[in-house]
Amino acid sequence: MTLTFAVTWDYRCPFARIAHRHVVDALLEGADWNVTFVPFCLGQVHVEEGDAPIWDRPGDDTGLLALQAAVVVRDHDPERFPLVHRALFEARHAEGAHLRDEAVIRSVLAGQGVDADAVFAEIGTGKPLDVVRDEHTAAAEDLDVWGVPTFMAEGRAAFVRLMELPADAADARRSIERIVDMLTGWPELNEFKHTSLDR
């Protein structure tokens, strides 16, 4: 039976990187999942009351350009999206690259066989920014989402913080299926947080 869920992301968050590596690694190894990847802009979350929304001044945000590029790939080249998605996270967190830099994003896209010119032409239309805004806003308004990574299924949402990258695809699959099972099968659980870390 296909597992259906959604998960938010912003490339700036190290915990989003970990969770999305689990999701992507399992998908690439054939996990029978129907996953909706939902862009969520942390810059908008931190806009002060009374200030203009980040959508009205996207150049002020360090993460919106990468979100827009990823949305273009997700919506126009879905087979390549998992690899591009993983590569953008790795560029930011493993390589320390700045994803507000168009050249960095172009390099990541080209490295995964994506036509960067076509992606940036689409960004130039303004439509990808609208998509990011609308999907972010829907998650925030419909399910009270406030951060990344948030998993969503069956009308429920939970912010999840995994601490380690997956050991392998089987580990990735187990972790994500456990998360979704807790989200959908154990709604009585509201919070479960370790008081200390082993590392």
C-alpha positions in Angstrom: 0.0 0.0 0.0 1.4 3.4 -1.1 2.4 5.7 1.8 1.2 9.2 1.1 2.6 12.3 3.0 3.9 15.8 2.4 7.0 17.4 3.9 8.2 21.0 4.0 11.6 22.3 3.2 13.9 25.3 3.2 17.5 24.6 2.1 18.9 26.7 5.0 17.8 24.3 7.7 20.3 21.5 8.6 17.5 19.4 10.0 15.5 19.7 6.8 18.7 18.4 5.1 18.7 15.3 7.3 15.0 14.6 6.9 15.0 15.1 3.2 18.0 12.9 2.7 16.0 10.1 4.4 13.1 10.8 2.1 15.1 11.1 -1.1 17.4 8.2 -0.4 14.5 5.9 0.2 12.6 7.1 -2.9 15.6 6.6 -5.1 15.8 3.0 -3.8 12.2 2.3 -4.7 10.1 3.2 -1.6 6.4 3.0 -2.5 5.6 6.5 -1.4 3.6 9.4 -2.8 5.5 12.4 -1.5 4.5 16.0 -1.9 7.5 18.3 -1.3 6.2 21.7 0.0 8.5 24.8 -0.1 8.4 26.8 3.1 10.3 30.0 3.4 12.0 30.6 6.8 12.6 34.2 5.8 8.8 34.8 5.7 8.4 33.1 9.1 10.8 35.7 10.6 9.2 38.8 9.0 8.4 41.3 11.8 4.8 42.4 12.2 4.1 45.4 10.1 7.0 44.7 7.6 6.3 43.8 4.0 6.1 40.1 3.3 9.2 38.5 1.9 7.3 37.7 -1.3 7.2 41.5 -2.0 11.0 41.8 -1.7 12.5 38.4 -2.6 16.0 39.8 -3.1 16.1 40.4 0.7 15.9 36.7 1.4 18.9 34.2 1.2 16.8 31.2 0.5 14.0 32.1 -2.0 16.0 31.8 -5.1 16.9 28.1 -4.4 13.3 27.4 -3.4 12.1 28.8 -6.7 14.6 26.9 -8.8 13.7 23.6 -7.0 10.0 24.3 -7.5 10.6 24.7 -11.3 12.4 21.4 -11.4 9.8 19.7 -9.2 7.0 20.8 -11.4 8.6 20.6 -14.9 11.2 17.8 -14.5 9.9 15.6 -11.6 12.2 12.7 -12.4 15.3 14.8 -11.8 13.9 16.6 -8.8 15.1 14.2 -6.1 18.7 14.4 -7.2 18.5 18.2 -7.6 16.9 18.5 -4.2 19.6 16.4 -2.5 22.3 18.3 -4.4 21.0 21.7 -3.3 21.0 20.6 0.3 24.5 19.2 0.0 25.8 22.4 -1.7 24.5 24.4 1.3 25.5 22.1 4.2 28.4 19.9 3.0 30.1 22.5 0.7 29.1 25.7 2.5 27.8 27.3 -0.7 25.6 30.3 -0.7 22.3 29.5 -2.4 21.4 33.1 -3.0 24.1 33.0 -5.6 22.7 32.2 -9.0 26.0 30.7 -10.2 25.9 28.2 -7.4 22.4 27.1 -8.3 23.2 26.9 -12.0 26.1 24.7 -11.2 24.0 22.3 -9.1 21.3 22.2 -11.8 23.8 21.5 -14.6 25.5 18.8 -12.5 22.2 17.0 -12.4 21.5 17.4 -16.1 19.0 20.2 -15.8 18.9 23.1 -18.2 19.7 26.0 -15.9 18.8 28.6 -18.5 15.3 27.2 -18.8 14.9 27.1 -15.0 16.0 30.8 -14.6 13.8 31.8 -17.5 10.8 30.4 -15.7 11.9 32.1 -12.5 11.9 35.3 -14.4 8.2 35.0 -15.1 7.4 35.3 -11.4 5.3 32.1 -11.4 7.7 30.0 -9.2 7.7 32.8 -6.5 3.8 32.7 -6.6 4.0 28.9 -6.2 6.3 29.1 -3.2 4.2 31.8 -1.6 0.9 29.9 -2.1 2.2 26.6 -0.9 3.9 28.2 2.1 0.8 30.1 3.0 -1.5 27.1 2.6 0.7 25.0 5.0 0.8 27.8 7.5 -2.9 28.6 7.4 -4.4 25.1 6.9 -2.1 23.1 9.3 -0.5 25.8 11.4 3.0 24.9 10.0 5.7 27.1 11.3 8.9 25.4 10.3 10.9 22.8 8.5 10.9 19.9 8.2 7.2 19.4 9.0 5.6 16.1 7.9 1.9 16.3 6.9 -0.6 13.5 6.4 -4.3 12.9 6.8 -4.9 16.4 8.0 -2.2 16.3 10.6 1.2 17.9 10.8 4.3 17.5 13.0 7.6 19.2 13.1 10.3 16.5 13.2 14.0 16.7 14.0 16.1 13.8 13.0 19.7 14.0 14.2 21.7 11.9 11.8 21.8 11.3 8.1 20.6 7.8 7.1 23.0 5.0 7.2 21.5 3.5 4.0 18.3 3.4 2.1 16.8 0.8 4.4 17.5 3.0 7.4 16.0 6.0 5.6 12.8 4.0 4.8 12.4 2.8 8.4 12.8 6.2 9.8 10.3 8.0 7.5 7.7 5.2 7.8 8.0 5.3 11.6 7.4 9.1 11.5 4.4 8.9 9.2 2.9 6.0 11.3 3.3 8.1 14.5 1.7 11.1 12.8 -1.3 9.2 11.4 -1.7 6.3 13.8 -1.0 7.9 17.1 -2.6 11.3 17.2 -2.7 11.2 21.0 1.1 11.8 21.0 1.7 15.6 21.0 5.3 15.9 22.0 8.2 13.6 22.6 11.6 15.2 23.1 14.8 13.9 24.6 16.1 16.0 27.5 19.7 15.5 26.5 21.7 14.4 23.5 24.4 11.7 23.3 26.5 13.9 21.1 
